[in-house]
Amino acid sequence: MRGIRENISRKKIVIMIVLVIICFLLVVGKNSNQKAVEGIVEFSGEGKYWEAIYIFNSDRYEETHTNYFKLVSKQKTLIPKNNINIKIISTDGIITGNLGDMDVSEKINDDGFQEILFLVGTVNQTTFLGDKYKLHIEFQNKVDTINLKYEQSK
């Protein structure tokens, strides 16, 4: 009877060790694919009314904990920045605001479309190439949702 109990206990211990090793390998494997961004990387996406780019600069972030988003309108109508509300959703949180309250630069590009560059604080604690962002833009009773991701140059 004693031998059977010891055999069952050993099996339980071996199974637990195997499960711990599998979990460890899964965690290490997932994190090994994630490399923190160095240099300048752009996460881009396109919606119905806007194109958007999140310009992550690791050096700038180290110095100021800020980076830029760039919006380019697909319409030739000028939209006042006070009429544009944004919500940025990342894995680490949500940033919301009105562009009229932010550090913004605006221009009309060579093609005649409005470009808006605005400064944001920390979007993610650490930025990885695999990160994805969702940007909601509300303006003039319209809503645009843009999914931004890194796309390697071709």
N, C-alpha and C positions, 0 to 999 in steps of 0.2 A: 504494500500500500504506500509506504514511504517513497519508494522508487518512482511510482506513478506520479505522485505529487511533485517531486523534484523535476521530473521530465516535463510536466505541464508548466511549471514555473520557468524553466529554462526556455521553453518555446515562447512564452509570453515575453520574456526579456529579449530574446532574439527578434521577435516581431516588433517590439517597441524600438529597438536599436535600428532596425531596417527602416521603419517609418520616419524616425528622426533624421537618418541619413538622406532619405528621399526628399523630405521637406527642405533640408539644408541645401541639397543640390538644386532644387527648384528655385530657391531664393537667390543663390549665388548665380545661377544661370540667367535669371531675369535681370539682375543688376549688372552682370558683365556686358550685356547688350547696351546698357545705358552709359554713355560717356558725356560728361558735362561739356557744354559748348564752350569753345575758346575762339576768340576773334569775333568777326561779324557774321551773323547768320540771319536770314530772312525767312519768316513763316508767312505764307501768303494764302489768300483765298478770294473767291469772287461770289458776290450775291447778285440779286436782281438789279439793284440800283447803285451798288458800290463795289469797288475792288479794295482790298485791304492788305497791308503788309505790316507785320510786327518786326521791327528791326532791332535785333538783340545784339548788343556790342558788349562783350565781356569786360573789356577795359573800362568803358564808360560806367557799366554797372558797378564795378569795384570801387570807382571813385565817387559816384553820385547816387547809386541805387536807383537809377532811372534809365529808361530807354524810350524809343519812339514808336508810335503807330502812324502809318500813313494811309489816308483814305483818298481814293480818286473816284469822283462821281462819274456815273455813266450817262448822266443827263447834262445838258448844257445850261441848265437853270442854276443860278447861284443861290445857295441855301445859307442863310445867316447862321453863324456858328451857335448863336444862342438858341436856335431852333433844333439843335441836334443833341440827342441824349444817347449815351453809349453804355453798354454793359459788357464787360470782358469776363469770360468764365474760363478759369484754368483749373488744373488739378489741385492747386493750393488755395484757391479762393475766388472771390468775385470783386471786380472793380466797377463802380458805376459813377456816372457824372454827366454834367452838361458841358459841352465843348466851350461854351461861353465863359465858364469858370476855370478853364484850364490854360496852361501855357501852350498856345496854339500859333502856328504860322500858316497862312493861307496864300494861295496863288492860283492863277489860271494857267494851266500848262500849255505847251505849244499846240496841242490839239483842241484847245478851247474848253477843257473840262476843269472843274474845280478840284484842287488838291489841298488837303488839310493834313498837316503834320502836328501831332499832339504828344505831349510828354506824359508818361505814366511812371508810377513808382514800381515797387516789386510786384511782378506778376506771378512768378514762381520763385521759391527759395533757391532752387537750383534749376537751370534750364538745360534740357537734353534735346538732341535732334529729333527724338521720337515724340516730343510734346505736341499736343494739339490744343488749340484755343478756339473758343466760340465767341464771336463778336455780334452783339445785337445793336442795331442802329435804329433809333426812332426819330423820325423827322416828318414834318408836314403830313401828319396822320397816316404815315406809312411806316412799315417795319421791314428791315432787312436783316437776315441772319447769315453770317458768314463763318464757315469753318476754316481755320487757318492751320496749315501744317508746313513743315519743311519739305521742300522738294529738291533733291540733289540736281545740280546743273547737268544738262545733257551733253 
